[in-house]
Amino acid sequence: MPQSFELNCVKLENGLFNERSAINRKYLMELDSVCLLQNFYIEAGIIIPGYHIITDPGAAKLHWGWEAPNCQLRGHFLGHWLSAASFLIANTNDSELKVKLDYIVDELERCQKLNGGKWIGSFPEKYFKILETDRYIWSPQYTMHKTLLGLMHAYEYAKNQKALEILNNAALWFVEWTDRMKKECPSAIHKGEEGGMLEVWANLYGITKKEEYKKILEAYYEPALFEKLTKGNDPLTNIHCNATIPHAHGAAKMYEITKDKKWLDILNAFWDCAVTKRNYYATGSMNAGEYWIPPKKQAAFMGDRNQEFCTVYNMVRLADYLYKFTGDKKYCDYIELNLYNGFLAQQNKESGMPTYFLPMQAGSYKTWGTKTRDFWCCHGSMVQSQTIYPSLCYYEGENGEVIINQYIPSTLKDEEKGVSLKQTCGMKYYYDAALFDETSDGLMSRWLIKFNISSSKETVLKFRIPDWISSEPVVKINEAPCSSLKKENGYIVLSKKWDNDEISIFFPSKVSFVFCDDEKNLAALRDGPIVLAGMCDADEGLYLEKGAETPESILTPHLEHIYTSYPWLQNTYRTKNQPKNFEFKPLYEVKDEKYTLYFTIKK
């Protein structure tokens, strides 16, 4: 099975993804540690300096929104913060983040001791008692899962041993609680949005091999959902997306640990139900108002609450699991689609803040979160999402081959395996624009990818051929064209002992229509994997002439000359021959403007 390279082997290079990651890292650092811990302090009875009495709530420095002390979901964001910081520490050896993370873990240990040595919640233990009743309580297991997973990542990636000790103590609380619930109220275990618990406890069992943790695993097994899936039924339609995807993550972790095929069968059935049979919007999402839309009903559910970002992030995580288990490149194609039209499109390119939903209806706009006053669930998944790009770029195959799956400017250097690789975009990159220099390659496309590679022995390289490619890829090695290409399961395969060789690959792309299944004349435009947003506040319709019924017939690239370089606003177009002409640009470049994604195609 393919495996990601260690995080410290991959570094992002100058480009769009590195910029977005840097904005995210800056935000992680600027958040106040005391405010991140505020709800854990309150639960442990620790008086926050200066906050014994708050005389002016409006001026208080406390985090608010879903992190406010009166919100039942309070404390969830710190777990996301720990996970995001841990990935960056493992990737870049970030000493500033490491100091901040270690301090936070120390304070969590302090809180746990004051709570009696086991409880590490940001809310009272009685919230779990409410799960035994018919009273409403807002997702205490979801909130606790974020804290537990954050501690897990702090141990795994930031090498904080104390985080594992806190986690083990918390596990004792859950062993006792689940044992009691099995006898007194079994249904309580499956309330409070518990979906992610199976994954975190399976991971802890995999690390510690402690037999008592098997009891927790058995308690959080979800037989009803899994059984319906494997029987070919649809238990997802009109069900909360982000409450069900974590169950699949748990099944993935169980397969990873046990290699029992039943777990892989569950995963395949989940993907078939959630993606293959359901289909998705042009961006890659398949939800409205946080719920799975019925299969192939994109137009019917188009509105201002599509594409919850947590769903995007967690489906990418699931796709990554499935790629590692199967080696099927379709999961990497899906990931690429969601990186551009979810990870980038739902992050504010200046502030780094998320938009909870990505509206699909005509004349939409993105509603951005604030830095300290919202803390939606998507706020947490966003800070994590911008840290996982390095883990998605390169994989090692079972026979030692290097697999290139995402075309993101980056370097791979694994001294143990004797491989060094640098990936760059053939177009020059300055700030937010890709610039085409007239003295460089004659191809004006962001899909001209260059690789400089060295290896200590003969090494097989496998380059993913994107599913959006419009014609045969063009490959050169040290400027010499490859007359015949070896292709294998959707990959270009090259093999030799590499001695600082340069490989250039050009993937031809074109703009295509992506039609709704339930309204055949309603379509979005996608340039390669990049969804284009029309800069207009209504569905103006797109008029095609008979015999010229392709997007290229109504679009012209938006180009400018500036001094000695030839800037190309990548994937930007203007319409032509329309009653009202307007601009199309990448959805991820849209900030505060109104936009329209789907247009009525008229002939």
Beta strands, then each sheet from edge to edge (+ up, - down):
strand 1: 3-4
strand 2: 10-12
strand 3: 287-288
strand 4: 291-292
strand 5: 394-396
strand 6: 402-404
strand 7: 410-414
strand 8: 419-425
strand 9: 428-430
strand 10: 433-436
strand 11: 448-455
strand 12: 458-464
strand 13: 474-477
strand 14: 480-481
strand 15: 486-488
strand 16: 491-497
strand 17: 501-506
strand 18: 511-516
strand 19: 519-527
strand 20: 530-534
strand 21: 542-543
strand 22: 555-559
strand 23: 566-575
strand 24: 583-586
strand 25: 599-602
sheet 1: 1+ 5- 6+ 12+ 16- 15+
sheet 2: 2+ 7- 8+ 11- 17+ 13- 14+
sheet 3: 3+ 4-
sheet 4: 9+ 10- 23+ 22-
sheet 5: 9+ 10- 23+ 24- 20+ 19- 18+
sheet 6: 9+ 10- 23+ 24- 20+ 19- 25+ 21+
end
